Amino acid sequence: MNIFSERVNQVRSLGYDAVIVTGTDPHGSEYPASRWKQVEWLSGFTGEAGDIVVTKDHAGLWTDSRYFIQANAQLKDTGIQLHKTRLPESVPIPEYLRKKFPEGATIAVDGLCQSIGSMKELEGFDIVDVPDMLSRFWSDRPQIPNTPVSLFDESKAGESRRSKLNRLMESVGKNGCSSILISSLDEIAWLLNVRGGDIEYNPYVISYLLVSKDKTVWFVRDIDSVPKMDGVVNAPYESLTLSFEDIDGKVMVDPSSLNYSVFCKLISAVGEQNVIFSTSPVRLFKAVKNEKEIDALRKIYLEDGAAVERFLYWLECQVQSGDDVTEWEASLKLTELRSSIAHYHGNSFENISAYGRNAALPHYSTPKEGSTPIKEKGLYLVDSGGQYDGGTTDITRTVRMGRCSRSAREDYTLVLKGMIDLSMAVFPSGTPGCRIDALARNPLWQSRKNFGHGTGHGIGFYLGVHEGPQDIRQNLNPAPLIPGMVTSNEPGLYREGKYGIRHENVLLCVEDESNDYGKWLSFETLTCCHIDTRPVIRKLLTKEERKWLNNYNKSVYRRLRDRLPDDVERWLKKKTRKI
């Protein structure tokens, strides 16, 4: 019996019919701090999306196709079974529990790490809220982080704190509420123009925010070291629920992010009738970038692109010279080059540096020890990004290291066709991302191929590399694409045991034109880094796709040549020749 099997048995010893352990934190974060990496502690699974159910005779991990290969490897010998999600035959956790316990059951949750929305799906069961449930077994559990907090200059944010709070309360008032409780960390950072480092790769401060017309209270750790802000009262993080007695009137909460434990204390204090469920207005506010942010993003994507070009040049030279370079060493070099950019604050997520068969894992975690050497053959994939005062970046490039199979070249070209076709999209105002997702998939579909992850996600401004409300994926998300939104474009294809391919540029939604048929939108590509044309099968590209590719690479060279050392500039000139 390994350590994870023992931990599962410890959870069973609690005596409940079922225990649910989620992969998030009290703020609904995608990337939780170490304290809340409960799924990893219990199972060894390190993927960013996964929930575990433990019953008396079964333990299962629910995760999506990005992590199937990884989960199968990491769950080996743990006794925890993989349950695949986002497939036609998938059985979600609530449905699984209803089938297993048709007469009902007692289910324990750590309510601090369960959203109100997820708990709604468990109606009919006897729910027991056990906050910090795993602490009784997790003896060396990390503490809640408490990193330095800094103010983000208004001249860079493009809007003052006061203006943002006024906009928020205007929206809250239209919903018949007098206050709003915000728990999403990216929303708090955006609203208050503050940044921190409580969560790796994300400049957030673990906190809650209670905003009313007359007062804004920020519930934060170590209030003595937090900057003082006009119109904002700092209060201890632990005192949040004590403040509920002072709430007057109806309070708005977002059920997708507010946790169940806090919600229960809130309705106990103010009455369920005074708690109004609504999507937080802040999600849309921060998704639509202002002119200051857009101008800064255009500039930082040039700087970031130049760093990636210098990295790709270095890697090619190292490998062709016969020097051993591992995936881990390549990742370190890329981070070193990014760190030389002014106002760099770290990476926006863990670099995915994946050679050959390892790239078949869409969210491959590059190991420090035993990292695979990159050879002069096949394909290498690198997915990375940076956090800067001028914005958050995200880019994926798949490049040829040497001889490639015909099937790899065909897959490479089909994925590229999809990325280009979405880049060229023109669509009516009000169109959601789910209606144009097929543009990126159609070249693959025509060959009866597909990829399991979404095509695109929203990206924050020196905030999270993933944000909503918009996305580009098959799921029916009605949020429309709006001018000012920044969204990734990253179709891919993965062949287990062979290779993985992904091309990713970041797109800015812009106004196109207006005519008798309405208002039209299109995309401006922010990413500035060449696309490797060596693996491309030219005849598979249409005339329009080939023109876009040639024009894009030409533009990359023109905009970056003066930012690069002479040897890299000459190399890039060759890489961006017409095909």
Secondary structure, 3 states (H helix, E strand, C coil): CCHHHHHHHHHHCCCCCEEEECCCCCCCCCCCCHHHCHHHHHHCCCCCCCEEEEECCCEEEEECHHHHHHHHHHCCCCCCEEEECCCCCCCCHHHHHHHHCCCCCEEEECHHHCEHHHHHCCCCCEEEECCCHHHHCCCCCCCCCCCCCEECCHHHHCCCHHHHHHHHHHHHHHCCCCEEEECCHHHHHHHHCEECCCECCECCCCEEEEEECCCEEEEECCHHHCCCECCEEEEEHHHCHHHHHHCCCCEEECCCCCEHHHHHHHHHHHCHHHEEECCCHHHHHHHECCHHHHHHHHHHHHHHHHHHHHHHHHHHHHHHCCCCCEHHHHHHHHHHHHHCCCCEEEECCCCEEEEHHHHHCCCCCCCCCCCCECCCECEEEEEECEEECCEECCEEEEEECCECCHHHHHHHHHHHHHHHHHHCCEEECCCEHHHCHHHHHHHHHCCCCCCCCCCEEECCCCCCCCEEEEEECCCCCCCECCCCEEEEECCEEEECCCEEEECEEEEEEEEEEEECCEEEEEEEECCCCCCCCCCCCHHHCCHHHHHHHHHHHHHHHHHHHHHCCHHHHHHHHHHCCCC
